[in-house]
Amino acid sequence: MKIIIAGCGRVGYALAQQLNDEGHDLTLIDNSAERLQPALSNLDLQGVVGNASSVLTLQEAGIEHADLFIAVTNQDEINLISCLLAKKSSHCRTIARVRNPEYFKEVNYFKDCMDISMIINPEFAAATEIAQLIQIPDAMDIDSFAKGKVDLMQVVITENSPLHNMKVQEFSRKFNHEILICILVHDHQVCIPNGNSVLMAGDTISIILPRKKINSFYRMSNLATIREIKDVMIAGGGMIPYYLAQMLLRSGIEVKIIERNRERCDFLSDALPKATIIHSDATDHDLLLEEGIEKTDAFVSLTAVDEENIFLSLYANKSNSTCKKITKVNRLALNEIINDLPIGSTISPKDITTEYILQYVRSQNNSYGSNVEALYRLMDNQVEALEFLVKEECAVTDIPFIDLNLKKNLLICCIIRNGRIITPSGRDFIQKGDKVIVVTTHKGLQDISDILDDSVK
Amino acid sequence: MNYSIIFKIIGWVIQLEGIFFLPPALTGFIYKEYNDALIYLLLGILCIISGGLIRRQKLNKTAFYAKEGFVAVALSWIVMSAIGALPFVLTKDIPYYPDALFEIISGFTTTGSSILTDVEALSHANLLWRSFSHWIGGMGVLVFILAILPMTGGSTTNLMKAESPGPSVGKLVPKMQRTAFLLYAIYLVMTIITVIFLLFGGMPLFDSLCHAFGAAGTGGFGIKNDSLAGYSTYLQNVITISMFLFGVNFTFYYYILIRKVKDAFRMEEVRWYFIIFLGAVALITVSLVAEGGGIGESIQTVAFQVASVMTTTGYATTDFNLWPEFGRAIMVCLMFIGACAGSTGGGIKVSRIMIYLKQVRKELMQQIHPKRIRVLKMDGKALEHSVVHSCNTLLMAYIVIFIVSLLLICLDGFDMTTNFTSVAATLNNIGPGLNVVGPTGNFSEFSTLSKFVFMFDMLAGRLEIIPMMVLFHPSTWKK
C-alpha cells in the first residue's frame, strides 16, 4: 500500500519503522527536515518537508495515489485539516490522532461528516487499557479478542502457586482444556510452549481464556489473594488520569488523584466531582503515606516524567507490596532495564497508538479473503497475537490441524464459531466464518493462510 | 565497522562484473578473436564463482551506516577496476598493468582519458569492454545492484548517497529499489534510442553501440584515432544531442515520465545548464567567426565540443587545442562546471556552482545590509544548511586534491597548461585537456607515478571525493 504519514515524532517514526518492515511504500511529511533525517537515513522511504495541512505539500507527497493517510502531528487541528484535504484530493482512507478532549467528544461527527476512517486518542486508549488492568487484577497485561469474549492475559507464576513445577499438559488437564498457555517467558527467553514445557516460579505466562473463566482460573491456580480493587491512587493529573478516573468512577471504584498544578486540580475537581483531588507533589513520600499509599488497592503512576513514574512505583512497591501497580513509560528504550523492576505493568500511550493504527493498516491491507481483526504485540514486541476473520474457504479451512503443516512457533489458541468459544485440539479445524486467534513469533502475518509453513513443500 | 556486509557487497560487485565480461566475450566470438573471447569468458566465469564464494559468508548484522556505505562504494570501485584491467593485460593489448588500470579506471569513472597512442590496434572485444565500462560506471554499479537485488532496509540509501553525484541525493519514489530501477530504466531506454538514431545515420552496429555507451555514460572513449571526426555531420549531431541529454538531471526525465512537465521545466539547475551551454556555444562561435570561420559549420563543431566537455564526455570532432585562446579558456571553465547533479556527467556540477554563487550574493547583501536575513533557495525551496555546508567542504577538498595532484604531476616536466588541464580533465572525468593531453594527444607520456595520481583523481572525481577520503582516513579503520 502507498501510505503517507504526516508528523515524524515518536509515533510517526515507530509507525514508519513497522510499516517499512512490512514492505509498504511510505512517504513522511514533517515541517522540520531535522526530524525527518533519522527516518530518511535508517528507513527506506521518502520525506517531504512542509506543512501537512497544505494541499501543495500533500500533492508533493503524492496524495493522489495514496491508499492511506495517517496524521500524527502534535497538533489536532493540523491532523484533522490534513485528513480532510487528503480525503478531498484522493480516494485514500484517513486516520487522525486527536487528543484534545473537546474535539474527542465530537469523534462521531468527525467520522461521519469528515469521513475520517479512524480517530485515535492516545491518552484515551491508554486509559482504556489501564482500566482493564485494574478491573481484572493480577494480570500484568490483558488484551481482548472477539469484542471482549476472549482475553489474552499475562500472569507471573509465584513460588507458592500450584502452577510452579507443573507441566503444560497437566495444566491443560486441570483446566479442562479450556485455558491455553500460549506464551512462556522463562529466563527472558520467549517461546511458544508445547505439552512438555514445565512452568517454573518467576516465569511469565500468557494464557488465553474466555472472560467467564477468569474467576475460576484465579480460584484454582491460587495465583494470589483474590482481591477486588476498590480504590485507586493516581499520581499525576494529565489527560490519561482524567479519562481513567471517568471510567473507574463509572464502575464504582474510588479514585484519588494527586496533581501538583493548582489550576489543573480545579479543573479535575470540576470535571470529576466524585474523585478526590489532592493538590500536592506526588513525589512527596510523607504525603503519599498520609493519603494511604499503604492501604490502597492500586497505584498508577502517570506523571509526565518516565523516571518519576518508575521511582513512584518502586516506592509504592516498598510501602505496599500487595497493591497493583501500573507505570506509564514513554521511552521504549527503557523497557529492557525496567523489566526486572517490581513496578508492575508498564504502559506507553505511544505504543498503544502505534499498535491500534497498525492493526487498522493490516486489516485494510488484505481486502479479500481473511482479515486481521485485531493485533497485539506482546513481550517487548517479540510475539504477536492476531485475530483473523475467515471470510472464505482457503488452503487451511476444513482440514484438521493434525494434517496441516503449521509454522513452528505458532499456536492456534482459540476458534470462535457462532459465538461459541472452542479451544482447539488436533482434531479441530477452521471453517468459513470462524474467528481464529493465533499467537506467533513470526511477524507480519497478513492472512490466515500464512499460518502454513511454506518453507517445506 | 560491519565488515561482513562490505564483503557481501564486494562479492556482488565481482559477480556482476563477471556478468559484464560476457558481452565483450560475445563480441570476440563474433569478430573471430577467439583468444580474447576466451580470456573474457574465463575471467567472467572466474568472477562469477569467486564473487559467489565471497558473498556466501554469513552476515553478522545487516545494519550499515554512512561509514560502511562510503567504504563499500570506494572499495567496490577499486576492486572493480583492479579486475577490469586484467583482460587488457592478458590479451596483451596493454601489457603494462598500471597502464591497463589507468585505462579501465578512466573507463569506469567515465573519464575517457587514454594512454593508448593507437586505439584502432585494439581488438573488438577490448574496444567494446572499454566503451561498455563507461556505461556501467555512468549510472554506477552499486545503483545497479540496488535495482536488481532485494536489499531491504533503509540503510541502502547510504550506498546510493556515496555513489550518486550531486549535493543532495533524493529518491524518485519511496522505495530504494524502485528508484534505482527507474533510473536504470530511463538510462537504458535513452541509450537504446541513441543507438537507433546512430544506426539510422548509417553507422555500423558495433560503432553505434560503443559510441552510445560512451555518450550515455558521458565517458568519451572513441574507437577511432580521430574520435568522431571521421563520421558524418548527422551522426555528430546525434552524439551532440545525446551527450547533452545525458548531462541533464535524471529527475527531469522522471518528472516528464509522470507527466509533471511543469515541475520538470521549473528545475533551476536544468535551466542554468541550458543557459550555460548556449552561452558558451555563442561566445566560442563568435570568436571562431572573428578568426574567419563559417557560421554554420562553426556552430555545429562548437556545439559538439561544448557538449562534450561540459557533460564531461570527451569526444572530439575537431582539435579545440587549436582554437583561439578565448575559446580554450571557456573550455577550461566548462571543465570545472560540469553537468547536472543526478546525471551521468562529472565535474563540480551546475547545482553546486549555483549554490556557491548564491552564497556569494548573499554575503554581498550581508555587507550592504548587515541585519538582512536571506535564505538560500533552490527550486523555490530553502536550502538546508547541511547541504550548503557539505558543498563548501567538497569545494575545499576538491581544491586541495587539485593542488596536490598538480604539484605531483609537475615533476614530469611538462608545461603548465598541460599539467593544469590534465588534472582538471581527470578530476572532472572529462578526458582530453589541452596541449599534450589535448583531443589528439594522450596520457601515455606521463610517468607511472603521475598515472597513479590521475587514477586517484579519476576515482575521487567520480565518487565526489568524500568516499575516497573516508576510505583512506585512519579513523575509519579504528575500532
Interface residues (C-beta under 8 A of the other chain):
Chain A: K2 N20 D25 L26 T27 A33 A39 L40 S41 N42 L43 D44 L45 Q46 V49
Chain B: A66 T152 G153 G154 S155 T156 T157 N158 G170 K171 V173 P174 K175 M176 K381 E384
